[in-house]
Amino acid sequence: MAKKLMKGSEAIAEAAIRNGCRFFFGYPITPQTEIPEYFSERMFEEDVNGCFLQAESEVAAINMVYGAACTGVRAMTSSSSPGISLKQEGISSICAAELPCLIVNVMRGGPGIGSIQAGQGDYYQAVKGGGHGDYQVIVFAPSSVQEAIDCIGKAFDLADKYRMPAMLCADGIIAQMMEPVELPEMVDYKVDPEEKPWACTGWKPGDDPAKRGVINSIYIDTESLAVHNDELQAMYERVVENEQQWESYNCEGAEYIITAFGTVARIAKSAIAELKEKGIHVGLVRPITVWPFPTKAMHDACCQPSVKAVLDVELNEGQMLEDVKLALNGEKPVDFFGHCGSQMPSTSEIVEKILSMKEGK
């Protein structure tokens, strides 16, 4: 398919539709409002014939996703940082009920209301569990509009495979920028009772009661809840074992390694090019899934004998830094450079930081 120029937010919405999403429930908030705006028109076109509903709040929207997901369809919502905070109880309940869905978070500056510009301050919330209980969601962190499109399809597939929510965490720049992209072919997704026997697809008098779908997230007795939690943790272990995704860039024989995700990783590549001109070999390890975190890949790239130190760069105060340090297990020194307040780290700042590390400062 030929490439076309698309804005990130609109590309995300179109990619969801082309991957079989026919149910969108959301609420406007900058900088992701173009996503529901796009759905509000596209869902009613003849080749889609889906459902768009602007809910009265973020809380209502996530619970509508919960209801739609119970039937096995591909359903999603989108919001931005403080809006995602409001959805956390619903996300926890969806995880407990083992339901697949997609949540898009176009991250902005925080905490609190913060700003409407780009941010990466929702890392903890996304990968450590922003709601209550021991649960996880699969989290993608794309660094381009094309990668956001590609991650949408993977997110829906993995959500269905493991019966759990998947989240796309895109900083606000990804949603607002325009890039040439290639869209996937349209998928006419139908719920297959053989693949999703748990789905509540309708029950009539006379049907086998044993096959009646019941979705539940409450366990009155402690033993049942403990068993349920054990089953969830076993599933999460399978996700960690099989679904880590990352990019290693220019790492072999590197003197320094930069770790970054999202748009910041693109800026880091520009810094790496400038440092190469100065005779300094710097590599990049970029998690594409921030959960499951690519721990082994991070360790193997950063703990090469040639590597003197690691620099973690983020648009926050160092939230991924903890996972980088855990992956390295103290084998290499790790420094940090970042900004808050939606002030993106610049190429020159990253270059200067590496130069100061080289000088031992």
C-alpha positions in Angstrom: 0.0 0.0 0.0 1.3 3.5 -0.9 2.3 5.8 1.9 0.2 8.8 2.9 0.9 11.8 5.2 -1.1 11.5 8.4 -1.2 13.2 11.8 -0.3 10.8 14.6 -3.6 10.9 16.5 -5.6 10.2 13.3 -3.2 7.5 12.2 -3.6 5.8 15.6 -7.4 5.8 15.2 -7.4 4.6 11.6 -4.9 1.8 12.6 -7.3 0.7 15.3 -10.2 0.6 12.9 -8.2 -1.4 10.3 -7.2 -3.9 13.1 -10.9 -4.7 13.8 -11.9 -2.1 16.4 -15.5 -1.2 16.0 -16.2 0.1 19.5 -14.7 3.3 20.8 -15.7 5.1 24.0 -13.9 8.2 25.1 -13.8 11.8 26.3 -12.0 14.8 24.9 -8.7 16.0 26.5 -5.7 17.6 24.9 -3.5 16.5 23.2 -5.5 13.4 22.1 -8.8 15.0 21.3 -8.2 14.3 17.6 -8.5 10.6 18.2 -12.2 10.6 19.3 -12.8 13.4 16.8 -11.6 11.1 14.0 -13.6 8.1 15.3 -16.7 10.2 15.6 -16.8 10.5 11.8 -15.0 7.4 10.6 -17.0 4.9 12.7 -20.2 5.7 10.8 -18.8 5.3 7.3 -20.1 2.4 5.3 -16.9 0.3 5.3 -16.7 0.5 9.1 -20.2 0.6 10.6 -19.0 0.8 14.1 -19.9 2.4 17.4 -18.5 5.8 18.6 -19.8 7.1 21.9 -18.5 10.2 23.7 -19.0 9.3 27.4 -19.9 11.8 30.1 -16.5 11.2 31.8 -13.3 9.2 31.6 -14.8 6.9 34.3 -17.8 6.2 32.2 -15.7 5.6 29.1 -13.5 2.9 30.7 -16.5 1.1 32.1 -18.2 1.1 28.6 -15.0 -0.5 27.3 -15.3 -3.1 30.1 -18.9 -3.9 29.0 -18.0 -4.2 25.3 -14.9 -6.3 26.0 -17.1 -8.8 27.8 -18.6 -9.7 24.4 -15.2 -10.4 22.9 -15.2 -7.5 20.4 -12.2 -5.3 19.9 -12.9 -2.2 22.0 -10.8 0.7 23.0 -10.6 4.1 24.7 -8.1 6.9 24.6 -7.2 9.8 26.9 -4.2 11.8 28.1 -2.4 11.6 31.5 -4.9 13.0 34.0 -7.7 11.3 32.1 -5.9 8.0 32.3 -5.6 8.5 36.1 -9.4 8.7 36.3 -9.7 5.4 34.4 -7.5 3.4 36.9 -10.2 1.7 38.8 -11.8 0.5 35.6 -8.4 -0.7 34.3 -7.9 -2.7 37.4 -11.3 -4.3 37.1 -10.8 -5.2 33.5 -7.5 -6.9 34.4 -9.2 -8.8 37.2 -12.0 -9.9 34.7 -9.3 -11.0 32.2 -10.7 -9.0 29.3 -8.8 -7.8 26.2 -9.0 -4.2 25.2 -6.8 -1.3 24.1 -6.1 1.9 26.0 -4.3 4.8 24.3 -2.5 7.3 26.5 -1.2 10.4 24.7 1.1 11.5 27.6 1.3 15.2 28.6 3.1 17.1 31.3 2.2 16.5 35.0 1.7 15.9 37.8 -1.9 17.1 38.3 -3.5 19.0 35.5 0.1 19.9 34.4 0.4 21.1 30.8 -1.0 20.2 27.4 2.4 19.6 25.9 4.2 16.3 25.6 5.4 14.3 28.6 6.7 10.9 29.6 5.7 11.1 33.3 3.1 8.3 33.1 5.8 5.5 33.0 5.3 4.5 36.6 1.5 4.6 36.2 1.6 2.4 33.1 4.2 -0.2 34.0 3.9 -0.4 37.8 0.1 -0.5 37.9 -1.8 2.8 38.4 -4.7 1.1 40.2 -5.1 -1.3 43.0 -4.1 -4.9 43.2 -1.4 -7.0 41.6 -1.9 -6.6 37.9 -0.1 -5.6 34.7 -1.0 -4.3 31.3 1.1 -4.7 28.1 2.6 -1.3 27.4 3.9 -0.1 24.0 6.0 3.1 23.7 6.3 4.0 20.0 8.9 6.5 18.8 7.3 7.3 15.4 3.8 7.6 13.9 4.5 4.5 11.8 5.6 2.5 14.8 2.4 3.6 16.7 0.4 2.2 13.8 2.3 -1.1 13.9 2.0 -1.3 17.7 -1.8 -0.9 17.5 -2.1 -4.2 15.7 0.3 -6.0 18.0 -1.5 -4.6 21.0 -4.9 -5.9 19.9 -3.4 -9.3 19.1 -1.6 -9.7 22.4 -4.6 -8.4 24.4 -6.6 -11.2 22.7 -3.9 -13.8 23.2 -3.4 -13.2 26.9 -6.9 -11.9 27.8 -5.6 -8.7 29.3 -5.6 -5.0 28.4 -2.8 -3.5 26.3 -1.8 0.2 26.4 -0.2 2.5 23.9 1.8 5.2 25.6 2.7 7.8 23.1 4.0 11.2 24.1 2.1 14.2 22.8 4.6 14.8 20.0 3.8 11.5 18.4 0.1 12.3 18.4 0.5 15.8 17.0 3.3 15.4 14.4 2.7 14.4 10.7 4.7 11.6 9.0 4.4 9.5 5.9 2.9 6.2 7.0 1.8 2.9 5.5 -1.5 1.6 6.9 -2.5 -2.0 7.3 -5.2 -3.7 5.3 -8.7 -3.6 6.7 -9.5 -6.5 9.0 -13.2 -7.6 9.3 -12.9 -8.9 12.8 -15.6 -11.3 14.1 -15.8 -12.9 17.5 -15.1 -16.6 17.2 -16.8 -18.6 20.0 -14.1 -21.3 19.6 -11.3 -18.8 20.2 -13.2 -16.9 22.8 -15.5 -19.3 24.7 -15.6 -17.0 27.6 -17.2 -14.2 25.7 -20.8 -13.2 26.6 -22.3 -13.4 23.1 -25.9 -14.1 24.0 -27.8 -16.9 25.8 -31.3 -18.1 25.1 -33.6 -20.3 27.2 -32.9 -23.9 26.1 -29.2 -23.3 25.6 -26.7 -25.3 27.6 -26.4 -23.5 31.0 -22.9 -24.7 31.3 -21.9 -22.6 28.3 -23.4 -19.5 29.6 -20.8 -16.7 29.8 -20.3 -15.1 33.1 -17.7 -12.3 33.6 -16.7 -11.6 37.2 -14.0 -9.7 39.1 -15.2 -10.2 42.7 -14.1 -13.1 44.9 -15.7 -13.3 48.3 -13.6 -16.0 49.8 -9.9 -15.5 50.2 -8.8 -18.8 48.8 -10.6 -18.2 45.5 -9.0 -14.8 45.2 -5.6 -16.2 46.0 -6.0 -18.8 43.2 -7.1 -16.1 40.8 -4.1 -14.0 41.6 -1.7 -16.9 41.1 -3.2 -17.6 37.7 -2.8 -13.9 36.7 0.8 -14.0 37.8 1.5 -17.1 35.8 0.0 -15.4 32.8 2.2 -12.3 33.3 5.3 -14.5 33.5 4.4 -15.9 30.1 4.1 -12.4 28.7 7.5 -11.5 30.2 9.1 -14.6 28.7 7.6 -14.2 25.2 6.7 -10.6 24.4 9.6 -8.3 25.1 10.3 -5.9 22.2 13.2 -3.4 21.8 15.6 -1.7 19.4 19.4 -1.9 19.8 21.1 0.8 17.8 24.8 1.1 17.2 25.5 -0.9 20.4 28.2 -3.3 19.4 31.5 -2.2 20.8 30.0 1.1 22.1 31.9 3.2 24.7 28.6 4.6 26.1 25.0 3.5 25.9 22.0 5.8 26.0 18.7 4.3 27.1 15.5 6.2 26.1 11.9 5.6 24.9 9.5 7.3 22.6 10.4 10.6 21.0 13.4 11.1 23.3 15.0 8.1 21.7 14.8 9.9 18.3 16.6 12.9 19.7 19.2 10.5 21.2 19.9 9.1 17.8 20.7 12.6 16.5 23.1 13.0 19.5 24.7 9.7 18.7 25.4 10.9 15.1 27.0 14.1 16.4 29.1 12.2 18.9 30.3 9.9 16.2 31.7 12.9 14.4 33.7 13.7 17.6 35.1 10.1 17.6 32.9 8.8 20.4 31.0 5.5 19.8 27.6 5.7 21.5 24.8 3.2 21.2 21.1 3.2 22.1 18.8 0.7 23.7 15.2 1.6 23.2 12.4 -0.4 24.8 9.4 -0.7 22.5 7.5 -2.6 25.2 8.1 -0.9 28.5 6.2 -3.7 30.0 7.3 -6.3 29.7 10.6 -4.5 30.0 13.4 -6.0 27.8 15.7 -6.7 30.8 18.1 -9.2 29.2 18.5 -7.1 26.0 19.2 -4.1 28.2 21.7 -5.9 30.3 23.5 -7.6 27.3 23.9 -4.3 25.4 24.9 -2.1 28.4 27.2 -4.6 30.1 29.6 -5.2 27.2 33.2 -5.0 28.2 33.6 -1.9 25.9 30.9 0.1 27.7 32.2 2.6 30.3 28.8 4.0 31.5 25.1 4.2 30.6 23.1 7.4 30.3 19.3 7.2 30.7 17.5 10.1 29.0 13.8 10.8 29.6 11.1 13.5 29.5 10.6 13.1 33.3 12.6 12.9 36.4 13.9 9.3 35.8 11.0 6.9 35.9 12.5 4.3 33.5 15.8 4.8 35.3 14.9 2.3 38.0 14.2 -0.5 35.5 17.5 0.3 33.7 19.4 0.0 37.0 17.7 -3.2 37.9 18.6 -4.7 34.5 22.2 -3.8 34.9 22.3 -5.0 38.5 25.2 -2.7 39.4 27.5 -3.9 36.7 27.9 -0.5 35.0 27.5 3.0 36.3 24.2 4.7 35.2 23.7 8.4 34.9 20.6 10.3 34.2 19.6 13.4 32.2 16.0 14.6 31.8 13.6 17.4 31.9 10.1 17.9 33.3 7.5 20.4 32.4 7.2 19.2 28.8 10.7 20.7 28.0 12.2 18.1 25.6 15.9 17.3 26.1 17.8 18.7 23.1 20.5 17.0 21.0 23.1 19.4 22.2 22.3 18.8 25.9 22.6 15.0 25.4 25.9 15.5 23.6 27.3 17.7 26.4 26.2 15.2 29.0 28.1 12.4 27.3 31.1 14.6 26.9 31.0 15.5 30.6 30.7 11.8 31.5 33.8 11.1 29.3 35.7 13.8 31.2 34.7 12.2 34.4 32.4 15.0 35.6 
